[in-house]
Amino acid sequence: MINTNNVNDLIGADVYGIGDDKIGTVGQVYVDSDTQAPTWVTVKTGLFGGSETFAPLDDATFDEGIVRVAYEKSMVKDAPRIDDDGALSEEEESSLYRYYGNEKRPDVTDPGVYDQDADANTDATTGYDTSGPTTDTAMTRSEERLQVGTETVETGRARLRKHIVTENVTTTVPVSHEEVTLQREPITDSNRGDATAGPELSEEEHEIVLSGERVITSKETVPVERVALGTETITEQQQVNAEVSREEIELVDPDTDPNSASTR
């Protein structure tokens, strides 16, 4: 909820529209001149925030430093151009409300720019007859409640990449070869014919072909495994420290408080 308690925080906040589209940042806050309730903001849009348009705070929310208005980004950017000169006239505000599809609210007086310095010197506490307009016989005590949530953001990226690595492979392969051996056999009746078939004395040469195995290599490419990227969610406990404010109400005894007016 946007009220007088968080007007200071609105200035410079990011402004988002319907569809979570960022429109720009808050330039100025216009408040009702009687109640000091925020009614309009100017939104800096365009390159380097060089352009400003008005957006109503009706149905707007303010959470975690972000103002969310109930209008499309294009609608806010195309709003009527009105000088942000510190105050909106009744005619200017009515034209803006007509553009956004509303009539001027009867309970809102002509708004002006929120003055932080002036607000710091104003006691906004409403009491019973003594410190402000008459309300009733009770005070409302309020306190801040810490709202904690989570959002998913990108924390890093991982990628798969493969490259070629060359290594030496050593293996042992059995290889065979032929070697010459001399075979001698005595002359017997069975081989005597072969032994005496030639001349008695002669010079001769005999030749045989020797063979042996030679190592050859070849390579083939085969798939060995599939590798893919995956994710797993790890949940851990994280402490959040934040300051919250609360109002306290105390009884002021006129008989003991020197600042209280005497009733006698």
Backbone bond lengths (Angstrom), bond angles and torsions (degrees), N, CA, C in turn:
res aa  C-N    CA-C-N  psi(-1)  N-CA   C-N-CA  omega(-1)  CA-C   N-CA-C  phi
1 M - - - 1.457 - - 1.522 109.62 -
2 I 1.332 115.63 137.84 1.465 120.29 -179.92 1.526 108.24 -101.23
3 N 1.339 116.59 121.73 1.453 120.89 179.27 1.525 109.18 -146.09
4 T 1.299 115.44 -168.50 1.466 119.70 -176.10 1.528 112.25 -66.29
5 N 1.334 118.11 -17.97 1.457 120.44 -177.13 1.529 113.06 -73.43
6 N 1.342 117.08 -24.94 1.467 118.58 -176.63 1.519 113.36 -120.99
7 V 1.351 116.92 23.76 1.464 119.70 179.22 1.522 110.66 -62.36
8 N 1.340 116.26 -42.63 1.473 119.33 -179.32 1.525 112.06 -58.39
9 D 1.342 116.18 -37.45 1.466 120.31 -176.12 1.519 112.77 -73.74
10 L 1.337 117.37 -17.56 1.468 119.33 -177.44 1.523 111.98 -69.64
11 I 1.325 117.30 -35.12 1.460 120.60 -174.11 1.527 110.18 -64.85
12 G 1.325 115.97 123.12 1.459 122.09 -179.39 1.517 114.24 88.17
13 A 1.339 117.27 -3.67 1.468 119.65 -179.02 1.524 110.64 -73.51
14 D 1.331 116.81 152.65 1.465 121.79 175.50 1.525 109.55 -71.77
15 V 1.341 115.67 143.57 1.466 121.81 -179.99 1.526 108.36 -115.12
16 Y 1.327 116.16 126.12 1.467 122.42 178.29 1.531 109.56 -119.11
17 G 1.325 116.01 147.61 1.449 121.38 178.35 1.510 111.77 -108.81
18 I 1.328 115.97 -166.81 1.460 121.32 178.13 1.528 109.01 -61.67
19 G 1.331 115.41 141.12 1.465 119.67 -177.88 1.509 113.05 84.13
20 D 1.355 116.38 8.90 1.465 121.59 178.76 1.527 111.99 60.97
21 D 1.355 116.32 32.58 1.463 120.69 175.46 1.522 109.36 -88.53
22 K 1.321 117.47 128.18 1.456 120.12 177.73 1.519 109.59 -74.26
23 I 1.351 115.31 129.31 1.457 121.21 -179.09 1.525 111.20 -96.48
24 G 1.311 117.10 -42.63 1.467 121.34 -178.16 1.523 109.71 168.73
25 T 1.332 117.04 -148.94 1.458 121.87 179.27 1.519 109.12 -129.10
26 V 1.339 115.62 155.34 1.456 121.32 -179.00 1.520 110.06 -72.48
27 G 1.345 115.21 127.08 1.455 119.65 176.76 1.520 111.37 -93.99
28 Q 1.332 116.67 -57.43 1.456 121.81 179.92 1.526 109.16 -134.69
29 V 1.330 114.66 155.53 1.462 121.31 177.25 1.525 108.08 -114.49
30 Y 1.328 117.27 127.94 1.454 122.56 177.20 1.525 108.60 -103.30
31 V 1.338 116.24 128.69 1.460 121.32 -176.32 1.518 109.51 -119.42
32 D 1.327 114.17 156.25 1.452 120.33 175.96 1.528 109.03 -65.35
33 S 1.308 116.20 132.61 1.465 119.58 -173.01 1.519 113.05 -68.23
34 D 1.330 117.90 -20.26 1.471 120.02 179.40 1.524 112.00 -94.06
35 T 1.320 116.43 -49.60 1.467 120.60 -173.69 1.516 113.65 -94.00
36 Q 1.345 117.17 -12.77 1.467 122.20 -174.98 1.528 112.58 62.79
37 A 1.327 117.00 16.86 1.466 120.16 176.65 1.525 108.96 -77.39
38 P 1.333 118.52 133.43 1.469 120.89 179.33 1.524 111.27 -67.47
39 T 1.336 116.49 130.84 1.471 120.58 -178.08 1.521 112.65 -120.46
40 W 1.327 118.11 -31.42 1.469 121.92 -178.17 1.520 109.51 -138.66
41 V 1.307 116.04 155.62 1.460 122.44 167.99 1.523 108.20 -132.47
42 T 1.317 115.39 149.82 1.464 118.55 168.95 1.522 107.59 -94.45
43 V 1.326 115.72 137.32 1.457 121.87 -176.30 1.525 108.89 -111.36
44 K 1.321 115.97 119.65 1.459 120.87 176.70 1.525 109.08 -78.19
45 T 1.323 115.97 119.12 1.468 121.07 -179.29 1.518 109.31 -126.07
46 G 1.310 115.79 -179.08 1.459 120.45 178.07 1.513 111.84 78.55
47 L 1.326 115.26 -178.35 1.457 121.56 -178.73 1.521 110.50 -65.07
48 F 1.344 115.58 124.19 1.475 122.45 -179.57 1.525 112.09 59.69
49 G 1.342 117.82 23.03 1.455 120.15 178.05 1.509 113.64 65.58
50 G 1.321 117.32 32.98 1.459 120.42 -175.54 1.511 114.61 -79.08
51 S 1.321 118.67 -1.66 1.449 122.01 -178.93 1.520 108.90 -130.05
52 E 1.346 118.31 144.21 1.454 122.10 -179.36 1.522 110.05 -130.23
53 T 1.338 115.97 135.76 1.459 121.94 175.17 1.516 108.36 -130.67
54 F 1.342 115.37 160.82 1.454 121.22 -179.17 1.522 110.13 -92.07
55 A 1.343 115.62 141.54 1.463 121.28 174.64 1.524 108.18 -134.79
56 P 1.336 118.00 134.15 1.467 120.08 179.87 1.519 111.30 -75.44
57 L 1.312 115.76 152.13 1.462 120.70 178.22 1.516 112.29 -97.35
58 D 1.359 116.96 8.02 1.462 119.33 173.63 1.522 108.89 -61.04
59 D 1.314 117.63 129.66 1.464 123.95 178.96 1.527 112.52 63.11
60 A 1.332 118.45 12.98 1.466 120.72 177.39 1.528 109.51 -84.07
61 T 1.324 115.85 156.18 1.461 121.56 177.37 1.525 109.09 -126.36
62 F 1.320 115.17 157.89 1.463 121.11 178.64 1.519 107.35 -136.22
63 D 1.332 115.61 112.99 1.454 119.79 -176.29 1.524 108.86 -146.97
64 E 1.333 115.74 131.75 1.466 122.41 178.06 1.527 112.05 53.09
65 G 1.321 115.79 41.72 1.454 120.58 175.08 1.518 114.62 77.48
66 I 1.323 119.20 13.40 1.459 122.33 -177.95 1.525 109.20 -124.62
67 V 1.345 116.30 129.30 1.466 122.43 174.12 1.523 107.84 -95.26
68 R 1.310 116.13 125.57 1.470 120.78 178.00 1.521 108.51 -115.60
69 V 1.332 116.07 117.93 1.456 121.76 179.39 1.519 109.26 -100.86
70 A 1.330 115.39 156.50 1.465 120.96 -174.07 1.526 111.58 -90.34
71 Y 1.334 116.48 44.10 1.456 120.15 -178.29 1.525 109.54 -141.31
72 E 1.349 115.15 156.94 1.454 120.62 176.79 1.536 110.50 -68.40
73 K 1.324 115.91 152.33 1.460 121.39 178.47 1.527 111.01 -57.80
74 S 1.341 116.94 -44.28 1.460 120.19 -177.12 1.523 111.34 -65.14
75 M 1.351 116.68 -32.97 1.464 119.49 -179.22 1.523 111.13 -67.91
76 V 1.337 116.38 -41.14 1.465 119.33 179.19 1.523 110.80 -67.15
77 K 1.345 117.09 -41.81 1.462 120.44 -178.25 1.522 111.70 -66.59
78 D 1.357 117.79 -27.75 1.462 121.10 -177.70 1.520 112.78 -97.81
79 A 1.337 117.38 12.73 1.466 120.48 -179.60 1.533 109.61 -63.66
80 P 1.354 117.18 155.33 1.468 120.34 179.45 1.523 111.53 -55.54
81 R 1.318 115.95 137.46 1.468 121.02 -179.71 1.529 109.56 -79.39
82 I 1.329 115.64 119.74 1.460 121.48 179.02 1.512 107.09 -130.81
83 D 1.319 116.41 134.82 1.453 120.20 -179.33 1.526 110.32 -61.99
84 D 1.347 115.29 130.00 1.460 119.47 176.70 1.523 108.19 -86.03
85 D 1.346 114.62 71.20 1.473 120.79 -173.66 1.522 112.89 -94.84
86 G 1.307 117.78 13.90 1.448 119.45 176.18 1.504 114.72 107.12
87 A 1.321 118.43 -14.74 1.465 120.61 -179.84 1.516 109.07 -156.30
88 L 1.325 115.53 149.47 1.463 122.27 174.46 1.516 108.71 -108.46
89 S 1.328 115.87 126.78 1.449 118.72 175.10 1.514 109.47 -73.57
90 E 1.314 116.24 166.46 1.465 120.01 179.22 1.513 111.06 -61.70
91 E 1.336 116.97 -39.28 1.466 120.37 179.42 1.528 110.97 -65.89
92 E 1.356 116.96 -42.53 1.461 120.21 179.87 1.523 111.63 -64.17
93 E 1.331 115.78 -43.45 1.460 118.33 -179.73 1.526 111.50 -66.87
94 S 1.351 116.52 -37.92 1.460 119.63 178.99 1.522 111.12 -64.03
95 S 1.338 116.37 -39.10 1.460 118.92 179.19 1.520 111.00 -65.97
96 L 1.337 116.41 -36.31 1.458 119.15 177.88 1.527 111.18 -67.77
97 Y 1.351 116.63 -42.18 1.458 119.24 178.96 1.528 111.23 -64.70
98 R 1.330 116.85 -37.19 1.465 119.18 177.71 1.529 109.86 -64.67
99 Y 1.309 116.76 -39.58 1.470 119.74 179.53 1.528 110.85 -63.29
100 Y 1.339 116.33 -39.70 1.455 119.34 -178.67 1.531 112.56 -86.50
101 G 1.338 116.53 5.90 1.468 119.53 173.78 1.499 114.19 86.50
102 N 1.346 119.04 19.23 1.453 122.61 178.37 1.523 109.33 -129.78
103 E 1.309 114.97 157.43 1.455 120.20 169.83 1.518 107.92 -93.53
104 K 1.340 116.35 158.48 1.463 119.52 179.72 1.513 109.93 -61.17
105 R 1.330 115.88 132.43 1.447 119.95 -179.43 1.518 109.52 -69.00
106 P 1.353 118.45 131.54 1.464 120.03 -175.69 1.518 113.56 -67.73
107 D 1.353 118.59 -20.22 1.459 120.56 -176.52 1.517 112.97 -90.81
108 V 1.335 117.98 5.15 1.458 121.74 -178.22 1.518 109.32 -112.64
109 T 1.330 115.74 123.72 1.452 119.86 175.72 1.508 109.37 -85.83
110 D 1.346 115.83 172.83 1.459 119.58 -176.55 1.522 110.37 -55.40
111 P 1.341 117.16 122.77 1.467 119.93 -176.15 1.520 111.79 -81.53
112 G 1.301 114.77 156.04 1.456 121.53 174.16 1.499 109.95 -133.64
113 V 1.331 116.60 169.60 1.466 121.08 -178.89 1.517 109.50 -64.88
114 Y 1.330 115.67 136.98 1.453 121.24 177.87 1.525 109.77 -68.37
115 D 1.334 115.48 126.79 1.463 122.54 -179.86 1.521 107.77 -104.14
116 Q 1.346 116.19 109.55 1.452 119.92 -178.34 1.527 111.30 -64.57
117 D 1.325 117.73 -40.65 1.467 120.29 -178.05 1.515 110.88 -65.76
118 A 1.335 116.04 -41.57 1.460 119.14 -179.71 1.515 110.40 -66.89
119 D 1.306 116.70 -37.80 1.451 120.33 -179.08 1.520 111.00 -66.85
120 A 1.333 116.42 -33.56 1.455 119.15 -179.40 1.516 111.85 -65.94
121 N 1.362 117.26 -23.51 1.456 120.94 -178.07 1.522 112.02 -99.24
122 T 1.346 117.06 8.80 1.457 120.38 -176.67 1.509 109.86 -109.90
123 D 1.323 117.70 129.48 1.455 121.61 176.43 1.512 107.70 -85.93
124 A 1.379 116.83 107.23 1.452 120.58 -176.02 1.521 112.47 -88.23
125 T 1.336 118.26 2.78 1.449 120.39 -177.75 1.525 110.62 -71.98
126 T 1.318 115.43 128.31 1.467 120.43 177.83 1.515 108.79 -101.54
127 G 1.291 116.54 122.90 1.460 120.05 -178.83 1.514 111.38 -119.28
128 Y 1.309 116.46 -155.02 1.459 122.45 -179.44 1.521 108.94 -113.68
129 D 1.308 115.92 97.61 1.460 123.73 175.48 1.529 114.88 72.51
130 T 1.331 118.92 -34.36 1.462 120.28 -170.24 1.517 113.83 -90.38
131 S 1.348 118.86 -39.08 1.462 119.78 -173.64 1.516 112.99 -118.89
132 G 1.306 118.52 11.10 1.450 120.15 -179.38 1.508 110.80 174.12
133 P 1.319 116.40 -166.59 1.465 119.35 179.53 1.518 110.97 -62.77
134 T 1.311 116.14 151.00 1.455 121.19 178.70 1.517 109.94 -66.62
135 T 1.330 115.94 127.10 1.462 119.59 176.39 1.515 109.16 -116.13
136 D 1.294 117.32 -88.22 1.459 121.13 174.31 1.520 107.74 -147.27
137 T 1.317 116.41 -162.42 1.465 119.32 -174.71 1.521 113.09 -93.89
138 A 1.325 117.94 13.20 1.470 120.00 -177.15 1.519 110.38 -133.14
139 M 1.309 115.69 156.93 1.456 123.00 173.32 1.521 109.01 -107.86
140 T 1.315 115.45 151.33 1.465 120.89 173.28 1.517 108.74 -101.18
141 R 1.320 116.56 123.51 1.461 120.90 177.48 1.523 109.07 -98.76
142 S 1.329 116.56 127.63 1.462 121.72 -179.09 1.514 109.87 -119.44
143 E 1.303 115.62 157.68 1.452 121.44 175.64 1.515 109.72 -148.71
144 E 1.316 115.22 155.26 1.455 120.84 178.98 1.522 110.05 -83.71
145 R 1.292 115.89 140.06 1.461 121.93 174.87 1.526 108.10 -113.69
146 L 1.314 116.39 131.68 1.462 120.95 -179.41 1.515 109.97 -78.47
147 Q 1.320 115.93 120.34 1.459 122.37 176.43 1.524 108.17 -100.04
148 V 1.309 116.76 120.13 1.463 121.74 -177.54 1.521 109.23 -118.68
149 G 1.292 116.96 129.18 1.458 121.93 177.40 1.516 109.33 -142.98
150 T 1.290 115.90 -173.67 1.463 121.12 178.66 1.516 109.53 -132.82
151 E 1.298 116.42 155.24 1.449 122.91 172.25 1.527 107.88 -138.16
152 T 1.303 114.84 150.76 1.459 120.69 -178.47 1.527 109.32 -91.40
153 V 1.314 116.31 123.02 1.462 122.07 -179.94 1.525 108.57 -127.70
154 E 1.301 115.80 159.24 1.460 120.19 178.16 1.513 109.66 -77.57
155 T 1.320 116.72 126.50 1.466 121.19 -179.22 1.521 112.66 -110.77
156 G 1.282 118.51 -9.33 1.460 120.67 179.33 1.518 110.07 166.18
157 R 1.302 115.61 175.27 1.456 121.27 179.19 1.525 109.49 -135.10
158 A 1.327 115.82 146.77 1.459 122.14 176.14 1.521 108.22 -127.42
159 R 1.304 116.11 145.29 1.455 119.93 179.56 1.524 109.88 -139.82
160 L 1.320 114.38 153.58 1.459 120.79 174.69 1.518 109.58 -95.69
161 R 1.314 116.53 137.59 1.458 120.67 176.43 1.530 107.81 -143.27
162 K 1.308 116.55 133.52 1.452 118.54 177.77 1.528 109.51 -116.20
163 H 1.319 115.46 147.79 1.444 121.78 178.32 1.536 109.03 -142.17
164 I 1.302 116.73 165.51 1.455 122.22 -174.50 1.524 110.08 -94.26
165 V 1.320 116.53 130.54 1.458 123.44 177.05 1.531 107.77 -119.38
166 T 1.320 116.46 128.75 1.460 121.44 179.23 1.519 109.76 -102.79
167 E 1.318 116.41 132.13 1.454 120.81 179.08 1.528 109.49 -138.07
168 N 1.323 116.33 157.34 1.456 122.39 178.15 1.523 110.49 -86.92
169 V 1.334 114.46 133.38 1.453 120.59 177.34 1.523 108.08 -116.37
170 T 1.329 118.00 126.73 1.465 123.36 179.59 1.523 109.28 -112.76
171 T 1.309 115.97 128.15 1.459 120.62 176.94 1.525 109.51 -141.17
172 T 1.303 118.09 161.19 1.466 123.64 -179.04 1.525 109.25 -109.13
173 V 1.355 116.44 128.23 1.465 122.37 -178.83 1.521 108.23 -122.72
174 P 1.317 121.18 127.97 1.482 121.88 176.03 1.537 110.39 -74.43
175 V 1.317 118.14 129.29 1.469 123.33 176.68 1.534 108.82 -124.74
176 S 1.307 116.78 146.63 1.472 122.72 -177.75 1.522 110.55 -118.82
177 H 1.332 116.36 150.60 1.462 121.57 174.00 1.534 109.47 -149.01
178 E 1.290 114.69 159.65 1.458 120.37 -179.06 1.541 110.42 -94.36
179 E 1.304 116.23 142.65 1.463 122.66 174.86 1.552 108.68 -127.65
180 V 1.301 114.37 150.23 1.472 120.26 -177.65 1.532 109.97 -78.74
181 T 1.294 114.95 134.56 1.484 121.10 172.41 1.541 109.62 -129.09
182 L 1.265 115.91 148.50 1.467 121.72 177.03 1.520 109.71 -92.98
183 Q 1.309 114.32 129.54 1.447 119.56 177.69 1.551 108.27 -115.66
184 R 1.265 118.66 118.02 1.474 124.13 -179.16 1.539 108.90 -111.15
185 E 1.302 115.57 135.00 1.458 120.47 176.16 1.540 109.98 -137.41
186 P 1.269 119.39 140.54 1.456 121.66 -179.81 1.540 111.07 -71.17
187 I 1.347 114.72 160.60 1.455 120.09 177.94 1.524 107.56 -79.01
188 T 1.296 112.44 125.45 1.468 119.98 177.78 1.500 108.85 -128.25
189 D 1.298 114.34 174.91 1.453 118.42 178.46 1.519 111.99 -60.93
190 S 1.333 117.19 -28.17 1.457 119.74 -176.17 1.531 112.48 -76.14
191 N 1.349 118.32 -29.01 1.463 119.16 -177.77 1.518 113.01 -114.41
192 R 1.346 116.72 5.44 1.448 119.68 -176.73 1.532 110.44 -62.38
193 G 1.300 119.78 -37.97 1.461 121.54 179.43 1.510 112.34 -60.23
194 D 1.322 116.86 -44.37 1.478 120.34 178.28 1.527 110.69 -65.60
195 A 1.315 116.68 -36.64 1.461 119.48 -176.58 1.514 112.39 -69.58
196 T 1.303 119.06 -30.46 1.481 121.67 -176.36 1.508 111.78 -104.67
197 A 1.362 118.77 14.59 1.460 121.08 -177.02 1.526 111.09 -75.12
198 G 1.268 119.48 -24.45 1.453 121.49 -177.07 1.506 111.43 -99.77
199 P 1.326 115.11 -170.67 1.441 119.18 177.20 1.511 110.20 -63.86
200 E 1.331 111.77 161.63 1.453 115.64 -178.42 1.522 111.40 -68.33
201 L 1.337 115.52 -46.73 1.476 119.75 175.91 1.530 108.62 -125.83
202 S 1.299 117.07 134.15 1.476 120.47 179.41 1.528 109.79 -161.59
203 E 1.326 115.65 166.04 1.481 122.20 173.92 1.541 107.75 -111.29
204 E 1.324 116.34 127.97 1.471 120.25 -177.01 1.531 110.99 -141.02
205 E 1.332 114.68 164.07 1.485 122.00 173.06 1.538 108.10 -134.33
206 H 1.287 114.58 136.01 1.467 120.63 174.11 1.547 108.70 -117.93
207 E 1.291 116.79 143.60 1.491 120.92 -175.82 1.525 109.39 -135.04
208 I 1.320 117.02 138.25 1.472 122.68 171.62 1.537 108.04 -126.80
209 V 1.292 116.25 155.71 1.483 122.19 179.04 1.516 108.84 -95.19
210 L 1.333 114.96 125.15 1.468 120.48 176.50 1.551 109.75 -93.59
211 S 1.264 117.78 143.83 1.481 122.10 178.66 1.534 110.28 -129.84
212 G 1.315 113.71 156.37 1.469 119.40 178.16 1.535 110.70 -153.91
213 E 1.297 116.37 158.39 1.478 121.35 179.27 1.520 110.00 -84.71
214 R 1.314 115.35 142.15 1.476 121.80 177.88 1.527 108.39 -120.05
215 V 1.324 116.70 139.09 1.477 121.46 -178.51 1.529 109.91 -76.78
216 I 1.312 117.34 128.25 1.463 122.37 173.14 1.528 107.77 -123.95
217 T 1.329 117.27 151.09 1.475 121.94 -178.47 1.515 109.66 -127.47
218 S 1.294 114.84 152.17 1.472 122.52 173.31 1.529 107.81 -149.82
219 K 1.312 117.71 160.85 1.471 122.11 -177.43 1.523 109.43 -129.54
220 E 1.315 115.75 147.62 1.456 121.08 173.11 1.528 108.08 -135.97
221 T 1.311 116.08 149.10 1.467 121.91 179.87 1.522 108.80 -99.49
222 V 1.322 116.33 125.71 1.463 121.08 -178.84 1.532 108.06 -130.77
223 P 1.329 119.48 144.76 1.469 121.52 174.68 1.519 110.32 -72.49
224 V 1.319 116.59 139.61 1.463 120.02 -177.45 1.537 112.88 -119.82
225 E 1.344 119.30 -27.64 1.459 120.10 177.13 1.523 110.10 -165.81
226 R 1.331 115.06 164.61 1.462 122.12 176.30 1.520 108.25 -112.17
227 V 1.327 117.30 134.51 1.460 122.95 179.76 1.526 108.00 -125.41
228 A 1.325 117.56 129.55 1.465 121.98 -179.60 1.516 109.20 -136.98
229 L 1.335 116.16 158.18 1.460 122.21 176.53 1.523 109.60 -86.91
230 G 1.297 116.50 140.26 1.453 122.12 175.29 1.517 109.69 -141.65
231 T 1.309 117.16 168.54 1.464 121.31 178.23 1.528 109.17 -130.00
232 E 1.312 115.27 153.72 1.446 121.71 171.52 1.523 108.07 -136.36
233 T 1.300 116.42 145.85 1.457 122.20 -176.63 1.519 109.77 -93.58
234 I 1.323 115.52 123.54 1.456 122.32 177.30 1.525 107.89 -109.53
235 T 1.294 116.78 122.89 1.460 121.38 -179.87 1.520 109.52 -102.22
236 E 1.317 115.35 129.15 1.456 120.30 178.38 1.518 109.28 -133.10
237 Q 1.300 116.18 158.47 1.455 122.15 -179.45 1.529 109.28 -90.16
238 Q 1.325 116.07 132.29 1.458 121.00 -179.34 1.518 108.59 -131.51
239 Q 1.308 116.20 129.89 1.464 120.89 -179.53 1.523 110.53 -82.08
240 V 1.323 115.51 141.40 1.463 122.47 177.28 1.519 107.69 -119.27
241 N 1.319 116.01 124.55 1.461 121.62 177.31 1.521 109.29 -114.49
242 A 1.300 117.36 126.91 1.461 122.06 178.86 1.517 108.62 -150.33
243 E 1.318 115.52 153.41 1.447 120.57 178.30 1.529 109.86 -93.43
244 V 1.307 116.56 132.87 1.465 121.59 175.13 1.525 108.18 -123.48
245 S 1.288 115.04 146.89 1.464 120.30 -177.69 1.521 109.84 -109.78
246 R 1.320 115.37 152.39 1.458 119.96 175.51 1.528 108.73 -144.72
247 E 1.288 114.08 154.82 1.460 119.95 176.59 1.530 109.11 -91.52
248 E 1.315 115.83 144.46 1.452 121.09 174.32 1.520 108.72 -123.97
249 I 1.274 116.01 142.68 1.477 121.93 -178.68 1.517 107.81 -116.43
250 E 1.316 114.87 129.99 1.458 119.48 179.33 1.519 110.29 -127.43
251 L 1.270 115.03 155.62 1.459 121.02 179.03 1.522 109.69 -85.51
252 V 1.320 115.81 127.88 1.457 121.31 177.24 1.519 107.89 -102.04
253 D 1.327 115.95 114.63 1.465 121.42 -179.88 1.522 108.81 -89.61
254 P 1.317 117.82 115.29 1.479 119.14 -178.08 1.526 113.47 -62.25
255 D 1.352 117.56 -19.00 1.459 119.37 -179.76 1.526 112.34 -79.60
256 T 1.350 117.20 -21.29 1.461 120.13 -176.81 1.519 113.04 -113.93
257 D 1.340 118.02 -18.80 1.455 121.74 -177.12 1.516 109.16 -90.85
258 P 1.361 117.78 113.22 1.476 119.77 -178.35 1.524 111.90 -66.39
259 N 1.329 119.34 -20.05 1.458 121.08 -179.46 1.520 113.02 -85.22
260 S 1.318 117.59 -7.60 1.456 121.07 -179.74 1.522 110.14 -84.98
261 A 1.294 113.50 146.02 1.477 118.56 179.69 1.526 108.83 -75.44
262 S 1.306 115.98 141.46 1.462 120.24 -179.72 1.531 109.45 -73.93
263 T 1.336 114.81 137.75 1.461 119.45 177.67 1.516 112.25 -100.34
264 R 1.345 115.65 4.82 1.483 118.72 -179.57 1.494 110.64 -100.13
